[in-house]
Amino acid sequence: MSGVITVVLLGKLADLAGAPSLQLPAPLDWAGLQAALPEALAGALGDPRNRVALNGALLADKAALHAGEGDEIALLPPVSGG
Amino acid sequence: MPPRIQMRDIRLLDQPFLPAMLIGPFTQANPGLGGVCTFVGEVRHDAKEQGSVEALELTHYEPLTLPGMHALADRAFERFDLMGLLMVHRTGMMHPGQPIVCVSAAALHRRDALGAVDFCMDHLKSAAWFWKREKRAKENGESKWHWIEPREQDAADLARWQS
């Protein structure tokens, strides 16, 4: 049995997903993540202002994502201002 | 000159706090200071026309938010001649009038204390990993949650420090 990857959704991306986190089957690359997410969320990922972190480290290049069993991906929309 | 001992207290709190309970001990922990500057931010009520704010919820992402605040404190210590720095930020559900952030800086001279607090606040508001949504009352008496989007003013506030 293959393991899972946790996808944490922050801010309004959690609303698009309908949940604060999702579990997806490992492994996932960038194309695989987009294909596995609900359509509204996958569309939002293309926005360059939305950042991606893998295990707490921001990715300089989202397309370079490679996540395996037990990893945590965070999808981070722009932070709120004052 | 021997390196001066620097005192720092950087925290996220998920419960209401009393700023005086932080500022007193912080000041005590920095004997010999020449000045201490403190900023406390509270949840605004805002004007009735926009629909009064009933609640504010702050979400953070544990692996990034607190490390980001420590990195901000590092930069404040590099930029200003500080003895101590206190940076406390709320997360979770808050109501108008409740403190949301408290930053206090102790230094030998006032400009370092004043500048460090201003610097930390601009970065906490615009660049720290927090997502805010507020619950506003509508005219029909219902309430609705809205995510707070970045503002142009936030970018301008940050640009002040990029020299």
gemmi code that builds the backbone of each chain (N, CA, C; Angstrom):
import gemmi

chains = {
    "A": [
        ("MET", (0.849, -1.183, 0.000), (0.000, 0.000, 0.000), (0.888, 1.237, 0.000)),
        ("SER", (0.602, 2.175, -0.911), (1.426, 3.388, -0.952), (0.920, 4.397, 0.069)),
        ("GLY", (1.804, 5.284, 0.503), (1.485, 6.251, 1.552), (0.782, 7.480, 1.036)),
        ("VAL", (0.556, 8.412, 1.977), (-0.167, 9.624, 1.607), (0.693, 10.863, 1.818)),
        ("ILE", (0.265, 11.913, 1.131), (0.857, 13.241, 1.268), (-0.239, 14.140, 1.830)),
        ("THR", (0.100, 14.974, 2.802), (-0.872, 15.931, 3.342), (-0.713, 17.261, 2.608)),
        ("VAL", (-1.817, 17.804, 2.152), (-1.799, 19.120, 1.514), (-2.532, 20.087, 2.434)),
        ("VAL", (-1.803, 21.082, 2.968), (-2.381, 22.070, 3.876), (-2.768, 23.305, 3.063)),
        ("LEU", (-3.985, 23.797, 3.290), (-4.513, 24.920, 2.513), (-4.721, 26.114, 3.428)),
        ("LEU", (-4.094, 27.222, 3.091), (-4.194, 28.414, 3.931), (-5.119, 29.452, 3.313)),
        ("GLY", (-5.636, 30.317, 4.172), (-6.459, 31.443, 3.726), (-7.621, 30.989, 2.874)),
        ("LYS", (-7.877, 31.755, 1.812), (-9.068, 31.441, 1.031), (-8.933, 30.173, 0.189)),
        ("LEU", (-7.713, 29.657, 0.075), (-7.553, 28.390, -0.645), (-8.243, 27.259, 0.111)),
        ("ALA", (-8.349, 27.400, 1.451), (-9.075, 26.392, 2.238), (-10.562, 26.422, 1.878)),
        ("ASP", (-11.081, 27.636, 1.604), (-12.489, 27.744, 1.198), (-12.716, 27.071, -0.152)),
        ("LEU", (-11.750, 27.271, -1.084), (-11.883, 26.668, -2.419), (-11.865, 25.145, -2.320)),
        ("ALA", (-11.088, 24.636, -1.364), (-10.981, 23.181, -1.216), (-12.119, 22.629, -0.372)),
        ("GLY", (-12.745, 23.503, 0.423), (-13.799, 23.057, 1.322), (-13.267, 22.372, 2.568)),
        ("ALA", (-11.953, 22.454, 2.782), (-11.332, 21.830, 3.963), (-9.962, 22.459, 4.197)),
        ("PRO", (-9.480, 22.468, 5.444), (-8.152, 23.052, 5.716), (-6.998, 22.158, 5.278)),
        ("SER", (-7.278, 20.876, 5.033), (-6.212, 20.014, 4.512), (-6.818, 18.829, 3.763)),
        ("LEU", (-6.008, 18.262, 2.901), (-6.418, 17.105, 2.101), (-5.326, 16.047, 2.181)),
        ("GLN", (-5.722, 14.807, 1.996), (-4.746, 13.718, 1.913), (-4.767, 13.191, 0.485)),
        ("LEU", (-3.591, 13.138, -0.134), (-3.506, 12.634, -1.506), (-2.494, 11.502, -1.564)),
        ("PRO", (-2.689, 10.559, -2.487), (-1.730, 9.449, -2.577), (-0.372, 9.917, -3.086)),
        ("ALA", (0.687, 9.369, -2.462), (2.061, 9.670, -2.876), (2.434, 8.756, -4.049)),
        ("PRO", (3.427, 9.133, -4.844), (4.125, 10.431, -4.863), (3.389, 11.450, -5.728)),
        ("LEU", (3.809, 12.725, -5.623), (3.198, 13.782, -6.436), (4.268, 14.731, -6.970)),
        ("ASP", (4.181, 15.045, -8.250), (4.962, 16.164, -8.762), (3.971, 17.295, -9.046)),
        ("TRP", (4.441, 18.375, -9.643), (3.596, 19.549, -9.821), (2.364, 19.232, -10.675)),
        ("ALA", (2.576, 18.517, -11.783), (1.450, 18.181, -12.663), (0.489, 17.229, -11.957)),
        ("GLY", (1.062, 16.296, -11.200), (0.241, 15.334, -10.479), (-0.606, 16.008, -9.413)),
        ("LEU", (-0.039, 17.005, -8.737), (-0.779, 17.739, -7.702), (-1.952, 18.485, -8.331)),
        ("GLN", (-1.685, 19.177, -9.435), (-2.747, 19.932, -10.088), (-3.885, 19.016, -10.547)),
        ("ALA", (-3.495, 17.835, -11.030), (-4.506, 16.890, -11.525), (-5.338, 16.311, -10.385)),
        ("ALA", (-4.712, 16.205, -9.194), (-5.389, 15.547, -8.072), (-6.290, 16.489, -7.272)),
        ("LEU", (-6.100, 17.801, -7.456), (-6.872, 18.764, -6.656), (-8.207, 19.100, -7.309)),
        ("PRO", (-9.194, 19.538, -6.491), (-10.449, 20.021, -7.067), (-10.153, 21.129, -8.091)),
        ("GLU", (-10.993, 21.219, -9.110), (-10.704, 22.103, -10.241), (-10.475, 23.564, -9.842)),
        ("ALA", (-11.318, 24.089, -8.941), (-11.198, 25.502, -8.548), (-9.839, 25.763, -7.908)),
        ("LEU", (-9.371, 24.795, -7.138), (-8.094, 24.940, -6.438), (-6.931, 24.801, -7.412)),
        ("ALA", (-7.026, 23.840, -8.313), (-5.970, 23.634, -9.309), (-5.796, 24.895, -10.148)),
        ("GLY", (-6.915, 25.551, -10.478), (-6.849, 26.784, -11.262), (-6.119, 27.875, -10.511)),
        ("ALA", (-6.382, 27.974, -9.219), (-5.768, 29.027, -8.398), (-4.255, 28.826, -8.261)),
        ("LEU", (-3.803, 27.566, -8.387), (-2.371, 27.294, -8.213), (-1.522, 27.951, -9.285)),
        ("GLY", (-2.124, 28.212, -10.430), (-1.375, 28.840, -11.512), (-1.021, 30.288, -11.214)),
        ("ASP", (-1.761, 30.919, -10.311), (-1.508, 32.317, -9.938), (-0.129, 32.415, -9.283)),
        ("PRO", (0.786, 33.200, -9.886), (2.151, 33.262, -9.331), (2.204, 33.814, -7.909)),
        ("ARG", (1.152, 34.506, -7.479), (1.161, 35.053, -6.110), (0.938, 33.957, -5.072)),
        ("ASN", (0.380, 32.825, -5.496), (0.187, 31.714, -4.568), (1.464, 30.891, -4.495)),
        ("ARG", (2.024, 30.793, -3.279), (3.298, 30.104, -3.099), (3.082, 28.679, -2.603)),
        ("VAL", (4.145, 27.868, -2.729), (4.075, 26.467, -2.302), (5.256, 26.176, -1.378)),
        ("ALA", (4.972, 25.486, -0.283), (6.045, 25.042, 0.620), (5.998, 23.524, 0.707)),
        ("LEU", (7.185, 22.913, 0.797), (7.277, 21.466, 1.000), (7.971, 21.245, 2.336)),
        ("ASN", (7.280, 20.578, 3.256), (7.816, 20.333, 4.606), (8.336, 21.622, 5.258)),
        ("GLY", (7.578, 22.706, 5.099), (7.911, 23.955, 5.782), (8.922, 24.832, 5.081)),
        ("ALA", (9.409, 24.416, 3.910), (10.380, 25.227, 3.162), (9.718, 25.728, 1.878)),
        ("LEU", (9.783, 27.052, 1.659), (9.188, 27.620, 0.448), (9.931, 27.130, -0.788)),
        ("LEU", (9.202, 26.820, -1.842), (9.821, 26.428, -3.106), (10.023, 27.674, -3.962)),
        ("ALA", (11.242, 27.851, -4.451), (11.506, 28.981, -5.341), (10.793, 28.737, -6.674)),
        ("ASP", (10.715, 27.463, -7.062), (10.084, 27.101, -8.325), (9.048, 26.007, -8.044)),
        ("LYS", (7.764, 26.393, -8.125), (6.688, 25.452, -7.821), (6.757, 24.202, -8.698)),
        ("ALA", (7.143, 24.397, -9.969), (7.151, 23.284, -10.927), (8.175, 22.220, -10.553)),
        ("ALA", (9.094, 22.579, -9.634), (10.129, 21.621, -9.222), (9.646, 20.707, -8.090)),
        ("LEU", (8.364, 20.835, -7.730), (7.824, 20.036, -6.614), (7.971, 18.530, -6.848)),
        ("HIS", (8.521, 17.842, -5.837), (8.523, 16.375, -5.821), (8.246, 15.952, -4.391)),
        ("ALA", (7.052, 15.430, -4.142), (6.676, 15.055, -2.780), (6.451, 13.552, -2.707)),
        ("GLY", (6.904, 12.975, -1.593), (6.749, 11.539, -1.374), (5.930, 11.260, -0.126)),
        ("GLU", (5.843, 9.990, 0.209), (5.069, 9.538, 1.357), (5.463, 10.293, 2.627)),
        ("GLY", (4.452, 10.783, 3.347), (4.711, 11.463, 4.616), (5.038, 12.936, 4.490)),
        ("ASP", (5.244, 13.417, 3.259), (5.561, 14.837, 3.073), (4.331, 15.703, 3.288)),
        ("GLU", (4.586, 16.977, 3.582), (3.494, 17.944, 3.730), (3.706, 19.087, 2.732)),
        ("ILE", (2.703, 19.272, 1.888), (2.716, 20.378, 0.930), (1.797, 21.456, 1.497)),
        ("ALA", (2.241, 22.720, 1.499), (1.361, 23.820, 1.920), (1.131, 24.745, 0.739)),
        ("LEU", (-0.118, 25.124, 0.527), (-0.474, 26.061, -0.544), (-0.832, 27.385, 0.122)),
        ("LEU", (-0.046, 28.432, -0.209), (-0.059, 29.692, 0.545), (-0.469, 30.865, -0.327)),
        ("PRO", (-1.662, 31.396, -0.148), (-2.054, 32.592, -0.892), (-1.333, 33.813, -0.313)),
        ("PRO", (-1.407, 34.973, -0.988), (-0.746, 36.168, -0.446), (-1.256, 36.451, 0.966)),
        ("VAL", (-0.355, 36.915, 1.833), (-0.772, 37.193, 3.199), (-1.632, 38.460, 3.230)),
        ("SER", (-2.491, 38.540, 4.243), (-3.388, 39.674, 4.391), (-2.620, 40.889, 4.868)),
        ("GLY", (-3.069, 42.060, 4.477), (-2.455, 43.289, 4.961), (-3.146, 43.776, 6.208)),
        ("GLY", (-2.915, 45.058, 6.483), (-3.432, 45.626, 7.730), (-4.895, 45.944, 7.680)),
    ],
    "B": [
        ("MET", (34.976, 46.032, 22.440), (33.770, 46.070, 23.281), (33.153, 44.675, 23.332)),
        ("PRO", (32.845, 44.167, 24.518), (32.235, 42.828, 24.587), (30.855, 42.847, 23.961)),
        ("PRO", (30.440, 41.726, 23.365), (29.101, 41.707, 22.750), (28.032, 41.904, 23.817)),
        ("ARG", (27.083, 42.749, 23.507), (26.007, 43.005, 24.457), (25.014, 41.833, 24.431)),
        ("ILE", (24.575, 41.415, 25.594), (23.595, 40.326, 25.656), (22.257, 40.851, 25.133)),
        ("GLN", (21.693, 40.114, 24.184), (20.423, 40.552, 23.604), (19.300, 39.656, 24.104)),
        ("MET", (18.238, 40.303, 24.543), (17.103, 39.571, 25.084), (15.986, 39.572, 24.042)),
        ("ARG", (15.478, 38.408, 23.726), (14.348, 38.384, 22.793), (13.249, 37.451, 23.272)),
        ("ASP", (12.012, 37.880, 23.005), (10.841, 37.113, 23.415), (9.864, 37.159, 22.235)),
        ("ILE", (9.832, 36.085, 21.453), (9.033, 36.042, 20.229), (8.002, 34.927, 20.407)),
        ("ARG", (6.737, 35.281, 20.327), (5.708, 34.277, 20.639), (4.456, 34.419, 19.767)),
        ("LEU", (3.797, 33.296, 19.532), (2.438, 33.276, 18.996), (1.531, 32.848, 20.139)),
        ("LEU", (0.405, 33.536, 20.304), (-0.533, 33.188, 21.373), (-1.899, 32.907, 20.765)),
        ("ASP", (-2.523, 31.819, 21.222), (-3.860, 31.511, 20.691), (-4.972, 31.886, 21.680)),
        ("GLN", (-4.591, 32.635, 22.720), (-5.573, 33.104, 23.704), (-5.393, 34.604, 23.929)),
        ("PRO", (-6.442, 35.299, 24.405), (-6.309, 36.735, 24.682), (-5.163, 37.011, 25.670)),
        ("PHE", (-4.534, 38.179, 25.506), (-3.446, 38.541, 26.424), (-3.575, 39.994, 26.850)),
        ("LEU", (-2.946, 40.312, 27.989), (-2.883, 41.673, 28.490), (-1.484, 42.205, 28.219)),
        ("PRO", (-1.347, 43.221, 27.330), (-0.014, 43.724, 26.991), (0.808, 44.110, 28.225)),
        ("ALA", (0.164, 44.676, 29.250), (0.915, 45.101, 30.444), (1.630, 43.921, 31.109)),
        ("MET", (1.038, 42.729, 30.991), (1.648, 41.550, 31.601), (2.928, 41.137, 30.863)),
        ("LEU", (3.071, 41.599, 29.615), (4.278, 41.302, 28.840), (5.307, 42.416, 28.987)),
        ("ILE", (4.811, 43.664, 28.928), (5.715, 44.815, 28.857), (6.477, 45.024, 30.170)),
        ("GLY", (5.798, 44.812, 31.300), (6.449, 44.977, 32.603), (7.664, 44.073, 32.738)),
        ("PRO", (7.462, 42.759, 32.603), (8.607, 41.845, 32.716), (9.672, 42.089, 31.648)),
        ("PHE", (9.236, 42.488, 30.442), (10.207, 42.754, 29.363), (11.122, 43.912, 29.753)),
        ("THR", (10.524, 44.980, 30.284), (11.316, 46.138, 30.698), (12.272, 45.753, 31.833)),
        ("GLN", (11.765, 44.959, 32.781), (12.588, 44.490, 33.909), (13.777, 43.659, 33.431)),
        ("ALA", (13.563, 42.946, 32.310), (14.597, 42.028, 31.816), (15.709, 42.756, 31.068)),
        ("ASN", (15.542, 44.069, 30.901), (16.553, 44.850, 30.187), (17.084, 45.984, 31.075)),
        ("PRO", (17.769, 45.632, 32.158), (18.270, 46.673, 33.064), (19.286, 47.556, 32.346)),
        ("GLY", (19.249, 48.833, 32.639), (20.205, 49.749, 32.036), (19.740, 50.332, 30.722)),
        ("LEU", (18.504, 50.032, 30.336), (18.019, 50.557, 29.050), (17.866, 52.076, 29.120)),
        ("GLY", (17.987, 52.704, 27.957), (17.806, 54.155, 27.897), (16.408, 54.511, 27.461)),
        ("GLY", (15.771, 53.563, 26.766), (14.410, 53.829, 26.308), (13.726, 52.542, 25.899)),
        ("VAL", (12.430, 52.501, 26.110), (11.659, 51.356, 25.645), (10.457, 51.891, 24.888)),
        ("CYS", (10.209, 51.317, 23.708), (9.086, 51.757, 22.879), (8.175, 50.554, 22.662)),
        ("THR", (6.883, 50.750, 22.854), (5.930, 49.648, 22.738), (4.782, 50.044, 21.821)),
        ("PHE", (4.419, 49.140, 20.926), (3.212, 49.319, 20.111), (2.278, 48.155, 20.398)),
        ("VAL", (1.000, 48.491, 20.634), (-0.022, 47.461, 20.787), (-1.080, 47.695, 19.718)),
        ("GLY", (-1.362, 46.684, 18.915), (-2.422, 46.782, 17.915), (-3.649, 46.044, 18.411)),
        ("GLU", (-4.824, 46.645, 18.191), (-6.077, 46.007, 18.605), (-7.000, 45.809, 17.406)),
        ("VAL", (-7.912, 44.883, 17.521), (-8.902, 44.639, 16.469), (-9.833, 45.849, 16.403)),
        ("ARG", (-9.952, 46.417, 15.182), (-10.803, 47.607, 15.004), (-12.278, 47.235, 14.891)),
        ("HIS", (-13.124, 48.171, 15.340), (-14.568, 47.993, 15.134), (-14.942, 48.355, 13.698)),
        ("ASP", (-14.342, 49.430, 13.183), (-14.619, 50.003, 11.856), (-16.011, 50.628, 11.782)),
        ("ALA", (-16.174, 51.428, 10.724), (-17.404, 52.214, 10.606), (-18.616, 51.327, 10.317)),
        ("LYS", (-19.737, 51.758, 10.820), (-20.995, 51.028, 10.626), (-21.334, 50.845, 9.148)),
        ("GLU", (-20.978, 51.881, 8.310), (-21.349, 51.842, 6.888), (-20.764, 50.611, 6.199)),
        ("GLN", (-19.571, 50.178, 6.644), (-18.942, 49.012, 6.016), (-19.465, 47.723, 6.630)),
        ("GLY", (-20.337, 47.851, 7.617), (-20.759, 46.663, 8.364), (-19.774, 46.475, 9.494)),
        ("SER", (-20.211, 46.630, 10.720), (-19.301, 46.547, 11.866), (-18.602, 45.196, 11.917)),
        ("VAL", (-17.341, 45.230, 12.339), (-16.599, 43.990, 12.507), (-17.085, 43.293, 13.773)),
        ("GLU", (-17.485, 42.042, 13.634), (-17.931, 41.265, 14.796), (-16.830, 40.366, 15.319)),
        ("ALA", (-15.991, 39.887, 14.402), (-14.897, 38.999, 14.807), (-13.810, 39.007, 13.741)),
        ("LEU", (-12.611, 38.685, 14.163), (-11.471, 38.582, 13.259), (-10.796, 37.250, 13.551)),
        ("GLU", (-10.510, 36.494, 12.488), (-9.826, 35.224, 12.688), (-8.495, 35.219, 11.962)),
        ("LEU", (-7.450, 34.881, 12.676), (-6.111, 34.836, 12.108), (-5.645, 33.399, 12.005)),
        ("THR", (-5.280, 33.004, 10.784), (-4.726, 31.674, 10.560), (-3.227, 31.828, 10.329)),
        ("HIS", (-2.452, 30.873, 10.823), (-1.024, 30.900, 10.539), (-0.610, 29.502, 10.094)),
        ("TYR", (0.630, 29.390, 9.610), (1.158, 28.081, 9.217), (2.405, 27.828, 10.045)),
        ("GLU", (2.238, 26.954, 11.011), (3.252, 26.733, 12.051), (4.698, 26.679, 11.517)),
        ("PRO", (4.979, 25.883, 10.473), (6.381, 25.755, 10.058), (6.975, 27.047, 9.500)),
        ("LEU", (6.146, 27.995, 9.080), (6.681, 29.232, 8.498), (6.512, 30.450, 9.402)),
        ("THR", (5.397, 30.550, 10.128), (5.054, 31.809, 10.781), (6.021, 32.181, 11.912)),
        ("LEU", (6.236, 31.270, 12.864), (7.131, 31.614, 13.977), (8.591, 31.743, 13.517)),
        ("PRO", (9.099, 30.812, 12.671), (10.460, 31.013, 12.150), (10.595, 32.344, 11.408)),
        ("GLY", (9.531, 32.753, 10.706), (9.557, 34.040, 9.997), (9.668, 35.210, 10.957)),
        ("MET", (8.988, 35.104, 12.110), (9.073, 36.174, 13.114), (10.471, 36.229, 13.730)),
        ("HIS", (11.089, 35.061, 13.923), (12.467, 35.053, 14.440), (13.428, 35.670, 13.417)),
        ("ALA", (13.199, 35.377, 12.127), (14.054, 35.954, 11.086), (13.887, 37.475, 11.050)),
        ("LEU", (12.658, 37.937, 11.278), (12.406, 39.380, 11.323), (13.132, 40.003, 12.524)),
        ("ALA", (13.096, 39.313, 13.657), (13.814, 39.810, 14.843), (15.319, 39.885, 14.558)),
        ("ASP", (15.864, 38.875, 13.861), (17.287, 38.907, 13.495), (17.610, 40.177, 12.715)),
        ("ARG", (16.741, 40.488, 11.760), (16.974, 41.677, 10.921), (16.866, 42.953, 11.735)),
        ("ALA", (15.935, 42.980, 12.693), (15.791, 44.172, 13.537), (17.055, 44.376, 14.381)),
        ("PHE", (17.615, 43.263, 14.906), (18.834, 43.383, 15.710), (20.023, 43.834, 14.857)),
        ("GLU", (20.035, 43.409, 13.566), (21.123, 43.829, 12.678), (21.007, 45.308, 12.338)),
        ("ARG", (19.771, 45.770, 12.176), (19.537, 47.112, 11.661), (19.587, 48.182, 12.756)),
        ("PHE", (19.176, 47.794, 13.967), (19.096, 48.758, 15.069), (19.952, 48.271, 16.232)),
        ("ASP", (20.430, 49.217, 17.022), (21.244, 48.866, 18.179), (20.300, 48.621, 19.353)),
        ("LEU", (19.899, 47.350, 19.511), (18.875, 47.002, 20.498), (19.448, 46.212, 21.660)),
        ("MET", (18.811, 46.358, 22.805), (19.132, 45.494, 23.947), (18.158, 44.325, 23.996)),
        ("GLY", (16.909, 44.597, 23.705), (15.905, 43.539, 23.765), (14.757, 43.808, 22.812)),
        ("LEU", (14.096, 42.722, 22.414), (12.959, 42.848, 21.509), (11.876, 41.842, 21.899)),
        ("LEU", (10.670, 42.347, 22.042), (9.508, 41.515, 22.347), (8.561, 41.581, 21.151)),
        ("MET", (8.122, 40.426, 20.653), (7.209, 40.406, 19.512), (6.189, 39.300, 19.766)),
        ("VAL", (4.971, 39.693, 20.067), (3.936, 38.717, 20.397), (2.743, 38.930, 19.474)),
        ("HIS", (2.279, 37.883, 18.835), (1.178, 37.993, 17.873), (0.103, 36.972, 18.198)),
        ("ARG", (-1.136, 37.400, 18.150), (-2.265, 36.496, 18.358), (-2.540, 35.664, 17.116)),
        ("THR", (-3.123, 34.503, 17.314), (-3.727, 33.730, 16.237), (-5.121, 33.348, 16.729)),
        ("GLY", (-5.924, 32.784, 15.851), (-7.252, 32.323, 16.254), (-8.298, 33.425, 16.202)),
        ("MET", (-9.360, 33.235, 16.962), (-10.531, 34.118, 16.915), (-10.395, 35.273, 17.893)),
        ("MET", (-10.660, 36.507, 17.375), (-10.582, 37.704, 18.214), (-11.798, 38.579, 17.997)),
        ("HIS", (-12.021, 39.492, 18.946), (-13.144, 40.414, 18.846), (-12.642, 41.848, 18.944)),
        ("PRO", (-13.421, 42.814, 18.401), (-12.984, 44.216, 18.438), (-12.576, 44.646, 19.851)),
        ("GLY", (-11.478, 45.399, 19.903), (-10.975, 45.879, 21.178), (-9.937, 44.965, 21.805)),
        ("GLN", (-9.811, 43.742, 21.280), (-8.810, 42.829, 21.852), (-7.444, 43.063, 21.203)),
        ("PRO", (-6.376, 42.965, 21.969), (-5.034, 43.100, 21.398), (-4.753, 41.985, 20.403)),
        ("ILE", (-4.116, 42.361, 19.294), (-3.761, 41.378, 18.272), (-2.243, 41.241, 18.166)),
        ("VAL", (-1.527, 42.333, 18.457), (-0.063, 42.298, 18.357), (0.543, 43.245, 19.392)),
        ("CYS", (1.699, 42.852, 19.889), (2.454, 43.713, 20.811), (3.929, 43.602, 20.449)),
        ("VAL", (4.542, 44.751, 20.119), (5.980, 44.789, 19.831), (6.609, 45.804, 20.771)),
        ("SER", (7.668, 45.407, 21.433), (8.353, 46.320, 22.342), (9.852, 46.184, 22.124)),
        ("ALA", (10.540, 47.326, 22.045), (11.986, 47.314, 21.834), (12.658, 48.136, 22.913)),
        ("ALA", (13.728, 47.585, 23.470), (14.520, 48.278, 24.482), (15.890, 48.578, 23.891)),
        ("ALA", (16.343, 49.817, 24.115), (17.628, 50.232, 23.568), (18.251, 51.280, 24.477)),
        ("LEU", (19.528, 51.569, 24.207), (20.176, 52.636, 24.972), (19.653, 53.994, 24.531)),
        ("HIS", (19.298, 54.087, 23.242), (18.863, 55.374, 22.703), (17.519, 55.245, 21.995)),
        ("ARG", (16.729, 56.292, 22.073), (15.334, 56.196, 21.632), (15.164, 55.869, 20.161)),
        ("ARG", (16.041, 56.409, 19.278), (15.801, 56.196, 17.850), (15.861, 54.717, 17.473)),
        ("ASP", (16.726, 53.964, 18.127), (16.796, 52.533, 17.837), (15.519, 51.828, 18.297)),
        ("ALA", (15.003, 52.218, 19.460), (13.783, 51.586, 19.973), (12.585, 51.943, 19.099)),
        ("LEU", (12.462, 53.240, 18.783), (11.331, 53.695, 17.956), (11.387, 53.058, 16.568)),
        ("GLY", (12.582, 53.065, 15.969), (12.738, 52.535, 14.619), (12.484, 51.041, 14.549)),
        ("ALA", (12.958, 50.311, 15.544), (12.804, 48.853, 15.521), (11.331, 48.453, 15.595)),
        ("VAL", (10.560, 49.165, 16.396), (9.134, 48.838, 16.519), (8.417, 49.141, 15.199)),
        ("ASP", (8.729, 50.286, 14.603), (8.137, 50.669, 13.323), (8.481, 49.633, 12.242)),
        ("PHE", (9.759, 49.241, 12.200), (10.270, 48.252, 11.247), (9.553, 46.905, 11.420)),
        ("CYS", (9.475, 46.442, 12.653), (8.841, 45.135, 12.903), (7.359, 45.180, 12.558)),
        ("MET", (6.668, 46.273, 12.910), (5.234, 46.350, 12.637), (4.951, 46.356, 11.133)),
        ("ASP", (5.722, 47.128, 10.363), (5.494, 47.154, 8.907), (5.663, 45.756, 8.320)),
        ("HIS", (6.648, 45.023, 8.804), (6.889, 43.679, 8.254), (5.881, 42.661, 8.766)),
        ("LEU", (5.466, 42.795, 10.025), (4.453, 41.865, 10.550), (3.134, 42.028, 9.801)),
        ("LYS", (2.791, 43.293, 9.488), (1.506, 43.554, 8.846), (1.487, 43.108, 7.396)),
        ("SER", (2.634, 43.204, 6.717), (2.629, 43.036, 5.261), (3.343, 41.799, 4.765)),
        ("ALA", (4.235, 41.252, 5.567), (5.066, 40.176, 5.033), (5.077, 38.932, 5.909)),
        ("ALA", (4.465, 38.973, 7.080), (4.475, 37.782, 7.936), (3.386, 36.822, 7.479)),
        ("TRP", (3.564, 35.530, 7.817), (2.658, 34.494, 7.329), (1.394, 34.403, 8.181)),
        ("PHE", (0.508, 35.376, 7.954), (-0.802, 35.366, 8.606), (-1.879, 35.612, 7.550)),
        ("TRP", (-2.978, 34.908, 7.693), (-4.134, 35.148, 6.832), (-5.299, 35.542, 7.732)),
        ("LYS", (-5.952, 36.671, 7.357), (-7.012, 37.213, 8.216), (-8.344, 37.207, 7.488)),
        ("ARG", (-9.368, 36.839, 8.224), (-10.705, 37.051, 7.688), (-11.544, 37.680, 8.784)),
        ("GLU", (-12.482, 38.527, 8.361), (-13.306, 39.191, 9.356), (-14.776, 38.937, 9.084)),
        ("LYS", (-15.512, 38.912, 10.179), (-16.948, 38.678, 10.121), (-17.625, 40.029, 10.288)),
        ("ARG", (-18.356, 40.434, 9.235), (-19.026, 41.732, 9.287), (-20.537, 41.556, 9.234)),
        ("ALA", (-21.217, 42.431, 9.968), (-22.677, 42.411, 9.979), (-23.182, 43.078, 8.698)),
        ("LYS", (-24.161, 42.459, 8.044), (-24.771, 43.071, 6.865), (-26.027, 43.828, 7.294)),
        ("GLU", (-26.578, 44.631, 6.350), (-27.743, 45.456, 6.706), (-28.948, 44.613, 7.113)),
        ("ASN", (-29.067, 43.433, 6.517), (-30.222, 42.589, 6.849), (-30.038, 41.825, 8.167)),
        ("GLY", (-28.933, 42.150, 8.865), (-28.742, 41.539, 10.180), (-27.935, 40.258, 10.149)),
        ("GLU", (-27.696, 39.725, 8.936), (-26.864, 38.521, 8.862), (-25.391, 38.919, 8.957)),
        ("SER", (-24.548, 37.960, 9.179), (-23.111, 38.215, 9.216), (-22.419, 37.365, 8.170)),
        ("LYS", (-21.315, 37.914, 7.625), (-20.600, 37.174, 6.599), (-19.097, 37.295, 6.804)),
        ("TRP", (-18.367, 36.210, 6.520), (-16.902, 36.224, 6.616), (-16.292, 36.713, 5.304)),
        ("HIS", (-15.259, 37.576, 5.412), (-14.523, 38.058, 4.237), (-13.031, 37.891, 4.482)),
        ("TRP", (-12.312, 37.365, 3.498), (-10.848, 37.325, 3.597), (-10.310, 38.717, 3.350)),
        ("ILE", (-9.287, 39.100, 4.090), (-8.664, 40.411, 3.911), (-7.523, 40.261, 2.911)),
        ("GLU", (-7.596, 41.053, 1.852), (-6.611, 40.980, 0.767), (-5.457, 41.946, 1.043)),
        ("PRO", (-4.287, 41.675, 0.416), (-3.179, 42.629, 0.556), (-3.586, 43.995, 0.000)),
        ("ARG", (-3.069, 45.061, 0.606), (-3.377, 46.418, 0.134), (-2.113, 47.054, -0.452)),
        ("GLU", (-2.308, 48.048, -1.325), (-1.152, 48.748, -1.900), (-0.345, 49.431, -0.808)),
        ("GLN", (-1.056, 49.919, 0.211), (-0.384, 50.618, 1.306), (0.642, 49.711, 1.998)),
        ("ASP", (0.343, 48.404, 2.051), (1.265, 47.474, 2.711), (2.604, 47.424, 1.975)),
        ("ALA", (2.527, 47.399, 0.634), (3.752, 47.369, -0.165), (4.530, 48.665, 0.029)),
        ("ALA", (3.802, 49.797, 0.112), (4.454, 51.091, 0.324), (5.125, 51.130, 1.697)),
        ("ASP", (4.464, 50.540, 2.699), (5.036, 50.508, 4.050), (6.358, 49.732, 4.054)),
        ("LEU", (6.392, 48.619, 3.300), (7.609, 47.807, 3.249), (8.723, 48.519, 2.498)),
        ("ALA", (8.326, 49.237, 1.435), (9.316, 49.902, 0.581), (10.118, 50.941, 1.369)),
        ("ARG", (9.541, 51.471, 2.443), (10.253, 52.457, 3.267), (11.581, 51.916, 3.789)),
        ("TRP", (11.661, 50.588, 3.948), (12.831, 49.983, 4.613), (13.819, 49.397, 3.618)),
        ("GLN", (13.568, 49.563, 2.312), (14.425, 48.920, 1.327), (15.560, 49.806, 0.857)),
        ("SER", (16.124, 50.590, 1.743), (17.278, 51.400, 1.347), (18.473, 50.988, 2.191)),
    ],
}
model = gemmi.Model(1)
for chain_id, residues in chains.items():
    chain = gemmi.Chain(chain_id)
    for i, (resn, *xyz) in enumerate(residues, 1):
        res = gemmi.Residue()
        res.name, res.seqid = resn, gemmi.SeqId(i, " ")
        for name, pos in zip(("N", "CA", "C"), xyz):
            atom = gemmi.Atom()
            atom.name, atom.element = name, gemmi.Element(name[0])
            atom.pos, atom.b_iso = gemmi.Position(*pos), 0.0
            res.add_atom(atom)
        chain.add_residue(res)
    model.add_chain(chain)
structure = gemmi.Structure()
structure.add_model(model)
structure.setup_entities()
